[in-house]
């Protein structure tokens, strides 16, 4: 009988320590999962596709204010970012934006074009943006504006129609000609030297 009495306190202590061990293990496991999830700030290509323009979190007929959406390609590279004052899902395949500002990115993930328009409709299947209002496209070396625009958000190709106006800030960047070296005089170039007998 003495043996049984001495085993019971050990058994209670063993149960209590086992319970504390399991609780601690669960807490550590939950902390590791949240740390792992927060450590991977860049989503995988599959997660990026779910975040992009294919799955806009709007139901048909509802409007969202102050919406910002990323635009990713099939490999998960960032193509652009949409910021709209309002977004309204017209049907399953079309979203209408007002006061849209779109920032596009080049292959090196650097900002490229800044496109602003008062109204636009995005086709979610083809990812083509149509704007019936005046649209302005800006880049570091030029500014372009037109009355209507048709823009493919995946290829970054589009057309502007009606009263198109272009202002070039840096002609050498568009033409692809090298910039003159500082301190070089124009008379040292072969084209500038006159023919001498």
matplotlib code that plots the C-alpha trace (Angstrom):
import matplotlib.pyplot as plt

x = [0.0, 2.8, 3.9, 0.6, 0.6, 4.0, 3.2, 0.1, 1.9, 4.5, 1.6, -0.1, 3.2, 3.8, 0.4, 0.8, 4.2, 2.9, 0.1, 2.5, 4.8, 1.9, 0.6, 4.1, 4.6, 1.3, 2.2, 5.7, 4.1, 1.6, 4.3, 6.5, 3.7, 3.0, 6.7, 7.1, 4.1, 5.2, 8.8, 7.7, 6.7, 6.8, 4.0, 4.5, 3.4, 0.2, -0.6, 0.2, -2.2, -4.9, -4.0, -3.9, -6.5, -8.1, -9.7, -10.8, -12.7, -15.9, -19.3, -21.4, -23.1, -21.0, -18.7, -15.4, -13.7, -9.9, -9.0, -5.4, -4.7, -1.4, -1.1, 1.1, 2.1, 2.0, 5.5, 4.6, 6.5, 4.9, 3.6, 1.7, -0.4, -3.9, -5.1, -8.7, -11.0, -13.8, -14.2, -17.5, -17.9, -20.2, -20.3, -18.1, -15.7, -15.6, -14.6, -15.2, -12.7, -13.0, -10.0, -7.6, -3.9, -1.9, 1.9, 3.6, 6.9, 9.6, 11.3, 13.7, 10.7, 11.4, 8.6, 8.1, 4.9, 2.5, -1.0, -3.9, -7.5, -10.9, -12.8, -11.8, -13.2, -11.0, -11.8, -10.6, -10.3, -8.1, -6.7, -7.3, -8.1, -10.4, -10.9, -13.4, -12.0, -8.8, -5.8, -2.3, 0.8, 4.0, 7.5, 10.8, 11.6, 8.1, 4.5, 1.7, -2.0, -5.0, -8.8, -9.4, -7.1, -6.9, -4.2, -3.1, -1.9, 0.2, 2.2, 2.1, 1.1, -1.8, -3.2, -4.3, -6.8, -8.2, -6.1, -3.0, -0.2, 3.3, 5.9, 9.5, 11.7, 14.9, 15.2, 18.4, 16.7, 13.9, 16.1, 18.7, 21.6, 24.4, 24.5, 27.5, 30.3, 30.6, 33.4, 33.6, 33.3, 31.1, 34.1, 35.8, 33.1, 33.8, 30.6, 31.4, 34.9, 34.9, 36.6, 40.0, 42.0]
y = [0.0, 2.4, 1.9, 3.0, 6.2, 7.1, 6.6, 8.8, 12.1, 11.3, 10.4, 13.8, 15.6, 13.7, 14.5, 18.2, 18.4, 16.6, 19.1, 22.0, 20.5, 20.1, 23.6, 25.0, 23.0, 24.2, 27.8, 27.5, 25.8, 28.6, 31.3, 29.5, 29.5, 33.2, 34.0, 31.9, 33.5, 37.1, 36.3, 35.5, 39.1, 38.3, 36.0, 33.1, 33.4, 31.5, 33.8, 36.8, 35.7, 35.5, 39.0, 40.6, 41.8, 38.4, 38.3, 41.8, 41.7, 43.2, 41.7, 42.7, 46.0, 47.1, 50.0, 50.3, 53.6, 54.1, 50.8, 49.8, 46.7, 45.1, 43.7, 40.6, 38.6, 34.7, 34.4, 36.6, 39.8, 43.1, 44.8, 47.7, 49.1, 50.5, 53.3, 54.3, 56.7, 54.3, 50.9, 49.4, 45.8, 46.0, 42.3, 39.2, 40.3, 44.1, 46.7, 50.4, 52.8, 56.5, 58.8, 56.0, 56.3, 53.4, 53.0, 50.5, 48.8, 47.6, 44.2, 45.3, 46.1, 49.8, 52.4, 53.1, 54.9, 56.9, 56.9, 59.0, 59.0, 60.2, 57.0, 53.6, 50.1, 47.0, 43.8, 41.1, 38.3, 40.2, 42.7, 45.6, 49.0, 51.2, 54.9, 57.2, 60.3, 62.3, 60.3, 61.4, 59.2, 60.4, 59.1, 60.8, 61.8, 62.5, 63.3, 62.1, 62.9, 61.9, 62.0, 58.2, 55.2, 51.5, 49.9, 46.3, 46.0, 42.9, 44.0, 47.8, 48.6, 50.8, 53.5, 57.1, 58.8, 62.3, 65.4, 63.5, 65.8, 64.8, 66.8, 65.5, 66.4, 64.4, 63.9, 61.9, 59.2, 58.7, 58.7, 56.4, 58.8, 59.0, 62.1, 64.4, 64.2, 67.2, 69.5, 68.2, 70.9, 70.5, 71.2, 67.9, 65.7, 64.5, 66.0, 69.4, 69.7, 71.4, 69.7, 71.3, 71.0]
z = [0.0, 0.6, -2.9, -4.4, -2.2, -3.3, -7.0, -7.0, -6.4, -9.1, -11.5, -10.8, -11.3, -14.5, -15.8, -15.0, -16.6, -19.7, -19.9, -19.6, -22.2, -24.7, -24.1, -24.7, -27.8, -29.3, -28.5, -30.1, -33.2, -33.6, -33.2, -35.8, -38.3, -37.9, -38.1, -41.2, -42.8, -42.0, -43.1, -46.7, -47.6, -51.3, -52.4, -54.7, -58.4, -57.6, -54.6, -56.8, -59.4, -56.8, -55.5, -59.0, -61.4, -62.0, -58.5, -57.7, -54.4, -55.7, -56.3, -59.3, -58.7, -55.7, -55.5, -53.6, -52.8, -52.6, -54.2, -54.9, -56.9, -58.2, -61.7, -62.1, -65.1, -65.3, -63.8, -60.8, -61.9, -61.0, -64.1, -62.6, -59.7, -60.0, -57.7, -58.2, -56.4, -57.0, -58.6, -59.7, -61.0, -64.0, -64.6, -64.1, -66.8, -66.5, -63.8, -64.1, -62.5, -61.9, -61.3, -62.1, -61.6, -63.0, -62.4, -64.7, -64.1, -66.5, -66.6, -63.8, -61.5, -61.7, -62.3, -66.0, -67.0, -64.9, -66.6, -65.3, -66.6, -65.3, -66.3, -67.6, -68.0, -67.5, -69.3, -66.7, -69.4, -71.8, -69.3, -71.7, -70.3, -72.3, -71.5, -73.2, -71.5, -71.8, -70.7, -69.8, -69.9, -68.2, -68.1, -67.1, -70.7, -72.2, -71.6, -73.9, -73.8, -75.9, -75.9, -75.7, -74.9, -75.5, -73.3, -72.8, -69.2, -69.8, -72.9, -72.0, -75.6, -76.5, -78.7, -78.0, -80.3, -80.7, -80.2, -79.2, -77.9, -77.0, -75.1, -75.1, -72.2, -73.1, -76.9, -76.7, -74.5, -77.0, -80.1, -78.5, -79.3, -76.7, -74.5, -75.2, -72.7, -70.4, -71.4, -75.0, -77.6, -80.6, -83.0, -82.0, -83.6, -87.2, -88.5, -87.3, -88.9, -92.3, -95.3, -95.8, -99.0]

ax = plt.figure().add_subplot(projection="3d")
ax.plot(x, y, z, "-o")
ax.set_aspect("equal")
plt.show()
